[in-house]
Amino acid sequence: MPIARCWRLWSNPPMTFGRFQKRLGAKLAELRGGAGLTQQEAAEAAGITRQHLQRVEYGLANPKAETLYELARIYKLTIAELVEV
């Protein structure tokens, strides 16, 4: 299921998708910093470009499910924990 469709399931009370996207990006940036990784290192580990990770962290791009899975693995979280904003 695309992230744009299932974000409403995680939001109580409902929030806009744009706000969810920004909060998820901020959380990913915080997790990356806490892990001591650069954007380049995290992107390579997740199998995406640094530019895409940067856009995701800024809330400007939607990560694919596979990307969320890899990021959750890198930060030792479940996908549910990762997207809980």
N, CA, C and O of each residue as an XYZ file, in Angstrom:
340
protein
N       0.854     -1.174      0.000
C       0.000      0.000      0.000
C       0.897      1.233      0.000
O       1.804      1.332      0.827
N       0.661      2.170     -0.908
C       1.488      3.377     -0.960
C       1.420      4.162      0.351
O       0.383      4.213      1.012
N       2.541      4.766      0.703
C       2.630      5.534      1.950
C       1.581      6.642      1.990
O       1.058      6.956      3.060
N       1.264      7.238      0.836
C       0.287      8.325      0.806
C      -1.095      7.847      1.222
O      -1.868      8.627      1.777
N      -1.426      6.588      0.969
C      -2.737      6.065      1.344
C      -2.815      5.644      2.795
O      -3.853      5.819      3.433
N      -1.739      5.093      3.326
C      -1.836      4.536      4.676
C      -1.437      5.516      5.766
O      -1.543      5.177      6.944
N      -0.986      6.707      5.429
C      -0.588      7.654      6.476
C      -1.753      8.023      7.355
O      -1.572      8.305      8.539
N      -2.977      8.027      6.783
C      -4.153      8.378      7.585
C      -4.389      7.366      8.700
O      -4.917      7.717      9.755
N      -4.008      6.130      8.476
C      -4.204      5.094      9.480
C      -3.374      5.350     10.729
O      -3.750      4.915     11.817
N      -2.262      6.040     10.593
C      -1.346      6.270     11.700
C      -1.621      7.573     12.413
O      -1.028      7.850     13.455
N      -2.500      8.362     11.873
C      -2.683      9.709     12.370
C      -3.963      9.823     13.178
O      -5.056      9.620     12.649
N      -3.832     10.143     14.445
C      -4.990     10.334     15.297
C      -4.691     11.469     16.248
O      -3.871     11.247     17.139
N      -5.244     12.630     16.167
C      -6.224     13.021     15.162
C      -5.568     13.196     13.799
O      -4.348     13.330     13.699
N      -6.395     13.193     12.744
C      -5.835     13.279     11.400
C      -4.962     14.516     11.188
O      -5.255     15.592     11.711
N      -3.909     14.355     10.430
C      -3.057     15.483     10.034
C      -2.935     15.457      8.524
O      -3.218     14.443      7.887
N      -2.522     16.551      7.964
C      -2.343     16.584      6.520
C      -1.160     15.708      6.135
O      -0.263     15.467      6.943
N      -1.169     15.238      4.903
C      -0.050     14.416      4.448
C       1.237     15.226      4.435
O       2.303     14.706      4.762
N       1.143     16.487      4.062
C       2.336     17.341      4.048
C       2.978     17.443      5.416
O       4.201     17.395      5.541
N       2.148     17.586      6.446
C       2.688     17.665      7.811
C       3.308     16.341      8.224
O       4.370     16.312      8.846
N       2.635     15.232      7.872
C       3.185     13.915      8.165
C       4.542     13.739      7.495
O       5.493     13.253      8.106
N       4.614     14.143      6.224
C       5.852     14.021      5.456
C       6.977     14.816      6.114
O       8.098     14.320      6.216
N       6.700     16.026      6.556
C       7.712     16.863      7.226
C       8.161     16.227      8.539
O       9.355     16.185      8.836
N       7.198     15.730      9.327
C       7.549     15.132     10.617
C       8.345     13.844     10.447
O       9.278     13.577     11.205
N       7.971     13.043      9.443
C       8.733     11.828      9.174
C      10.157     12.182      8.755
O      11.118     11.565      9.214
N      10.285     13.170      7.887
C      11.614     13.593      7.451
C      12.471     14.074      8.602
O      13.654     13.742      8.687
N      11.871     14.861      9.495
C      12.613     15.349     10.661
C      13.036     14.189     11.561
O      14.139     14.189     12.107
N      12.153     13.202     11.711
C      12.492     12.043     12.535
C      13.640     11.255     11.911
O      14.548     10.808     12.612
N      13.594     11.089     10.590
C      14.672     10.364      9.918
C      16.008     11.087     10.073
O      17.037     10.450     10.297
N      15.996     12.401      9.955
C      17.227     13.176     10.124
C      17.752     13.041     11.553
O      18.958     12.920     11.768
N      16.848     13.063     12.519
C      17.252     12.919     13.927
C      17.836     11.533     14.182
O      18.858     11.404     14.857
N      17.196     10.501     13.648
C      17.704      9.140     13.812
C      19.080      8.981     13.167
O      19.976      8.352     13.730
N      19.229      9.555     11.991
C      20.518      9.469     11.288
C      21.607     10.147     12.102
O      22.702      9.606     12.255
N      21.307     11.336     12.629
C      22.283     12.049     13.450
C      22.637     11.273     14.703
O      23.799     11.215     15.103
N      21.609     10.667     15.330
C      21.843      9.868     16.536
C      22.690      8.639     16.271
O      23.414      8.169     17.148
N      22.595      8.124     15.058
C      23.394      6.954     14.679
C      24.796      7.345     14.225
O      25.641      6.486     13.971
N      25.033      8.654     14.126
C      26.356      9.120     13.712
C      26.646      8.892     12.237
O      27.802      8.722     11.849
N      25.601      8.886     11.413
C      25.774      8.649      9.982
C      25.634      9.947      9.196
O      24.860     10.829      9.567
N      26.376     10.050      8.128
C      26.179     11.157      7.196
C      25.008     10.786      6.282
O      24.587      9.630      6.244
N      24.491     11.763      5.555
C      23.446     11.454      4.587
C      23.961     10.455      3.555
O      23.235      9.546      3.150
N      25.198     10.621      3.135
C      25.782      9.714      2.138
C      25.831      8.282      2.672
O      25.468      7.345      1.961
N      26.273      8.106      3.904
C      26.375      6.769      4.490
C      25.003      6.122      4.647
O      24.821      4.954      4.305
N      24.042      6.877      5.160
C      22.691      6.341      5.349
C      22.050      6.010      4.005
O      21.394      4.978      3.864
N      22.240      6.878      3.025
C      21.665      6.649      1.700
C      22.254      5.390      1.064
O      21.519      4.576      0.504
N      23.550      5.229      1.144
C      24.188      4.035      0.572
C      23.685      2.772      1.253
O      23.430      1.766      0.591
N      23.539      2.820      2.579
C      23.046      1.652      3.320
C      21.599      1.328      2.950
O      21.196      0.165      2.986
N      20.819      2.346      2.598
C      19.413      2.153      2.237
C      19.223      1.883      0.749
O      18.122      1.541      0.317
N      20.283      2.034     -0.036
C      20.196      1.778     -1.468
C      19.538      2.895     -2.264
O      18.910      2.650     -3.294
N      19.687      4.133     -1.774
C      19.138      5.290     -2.476
C      20.238      6.339     -2.622
O      21.322      6.192     -2.056
N      19.961      7.383     -3.372
C      20.955      8.439     -3.526
C      20.910      9.389     -2.331
O      19.899      9.484     -1.635
N      22.011     10.082     -2.108
C      22.060     11.074     -1.044
C      21.032     12.159     -1.301
O      20.395     12.646     -0.367
N      20.865     12.539     -2.550
C      19.913     13.597     -2.894
C      18.483     13.181     -2.554
O      17.696     13.992     -2.065
N      18.151     11.916     -2.813
C      16.793     11.456     -2.475
C      16.590     11.456     -0.958
O      15.550     11.897     -0.470
N      17.573     10.966     -0.221
C      17.458     10.973      1.239
C      17.319     12.401      1.744
O      16.521     12.665      2.643
N      18.076     13.308      1.183
C      17.978     14.713      1.589
C      16.564     15.235      1.358
O      16.007     15.910      2.224
N      15.978     14.931      0.207
C      14.617     15.381     -0.094
C      13.593     14.738      0.850
O      12.626     15.385      1.253
N      13.806     13.477      1.199
C      12.910     12.806      2.152
C      13.027     13.476      3.522
O      12.018     13.758      4.167
N      14.254     13.728      3.961
C      14.464     14.356      5.275
C      13.892     15.772      5.328
O      13.473     16.222      6.394
N      13.868     16.472      4.214
C      13.291     17.820      4.171
C      11.780     17.791      3.976
O      11.134     18.839      3.965
N      11.209     16.586      3.822
C       9.778     16.467      3.614
C       9.339     16.817      2.213
O       8.187     17.197      2.002
N      10.229     16.696      1.256
C       9.931     17.065     -0.126
C       9.728     15.868     -1.042
O       9.331     16.042     -2.194
N       9.991     14.654     -0.558
C       9.852     13.447     -1.369
C       9.266     12.333     -0.512
O       9.447     12.301      0.705
N       8.564     11.425     -1.171
C       7.970     10.272     -0.488
C       8.894      9.067     -0.633
O       9.273      8.718     -1.751
N       9.261      8.431      0.462
C      10.067      7.217      0.342
C       9.196      6.042     -0.066
O       8.032      5.959      0.327
N       9.757      5.136     -0.852
C       9.073      3.896     -1.200
C       9.042      2.998      0.032
O       9.790      3.205      0.987
N       8.170      2.004     -0.006
C       8.078      1.048      1.099
C       9.418      0.352      1.326
O       9.814      0.126      2.469
N      10.114      0.014      0.245
C      11.415     -0.643      0.369
C      12.424      0.259      1.073
O      13.254     -0.208      1.854
N      12.343      1.552      0.787
C      13.243      2.511      1.436
C      12.928      2.606      2.917
O      13.840      2.628      3.744
N      11.645      2.663      3.264
C      11.267      2.686      4.680
C      11.758      1.433      5.390
O      12.240      1.502      6.520
N      11.634      0.289      4.726
C      12.104     -0.965      5.304
C      13.604     -0.901      5.582
O      14.054     -1.279      6.663
N      14.372     -0.425      4.610
C      15.825     -0.356      4.775
C      16.219      0.655      5.848
O      17.130      0.398      6.636
N      15.548      1.792      5.885
C      15.850      2.792      6.913
C      15.509      2.263      8.298
O      16.258      2.482      9.250
N      14.380      1.569      8.415
C      14.015      0.973      9.706
C      15.074     -0.045     10.138
O      15.445     -0.106     11.310
N      15.554     -0.840      9.183
C      16.598     -1.833      9.485
C      17.871     -1.143      9.965
O      18.488     -1.576     10.938
N      18.260     -0.075      9.285
C      19.477      0.651      9.646
C      19.390      1.196     11.069
O      20.358      1.135     11.828
N      18.216      1.731     11.423
C      18.044      2.351     12.743
C      17.502      1.381     13.781
O      17.163      1.777     14.897
N      17.420      0.086     13.402
C      16.987     -0.981     14.308
C      15.592     -0.711     14.890
O      15.364     -0.821     16.095
N      14.675     -0.356     13.991
C      13.284     -0.100     14.350
C      12.379     -0.929     13.457
O      12.807     -1.425     12.414
N      11.122     -1.079     13.868
C      10.132     -1.633     12.961
C       9.652     -0.495     12.072
O       9.852      0.676     12.396
N       9.022     -0.830     10.960
C       8.476      0.220     10.101
C       7.429      1.018     10.862
O       7.349      2.237     10.713
N       6.621      0.337     11.681
C       5.595      1.038     12.468
C       6.240      2.065     13.402
O       5.740      3.183     13.531
N       7.343      1.693     14.052
C       8.040      2.637     14.933
C       8.629      3.782     14.137
O       8.645      4.924     14.595
N       9.112      3.476     12.948
C       9.727      4.509     12.112
C       8.714      5.572     11.690
O       9.005      6.768     11.732
N       7.532      5.132     11.287
C       6.547      6.091     10.765
C       5.641      6.660     11.840
O       4.764      7.471     11.542
N       5.837      6.249     13.084
C       5.056      6.837     14.179
C       5.605      8.234     14.468
O       6.654      8.394     15.093
N       4.876      9.223     14.002
C       5.341     10.596     14.177
C       4.382     11.261     15.111
O       4.546     12.438     15.429
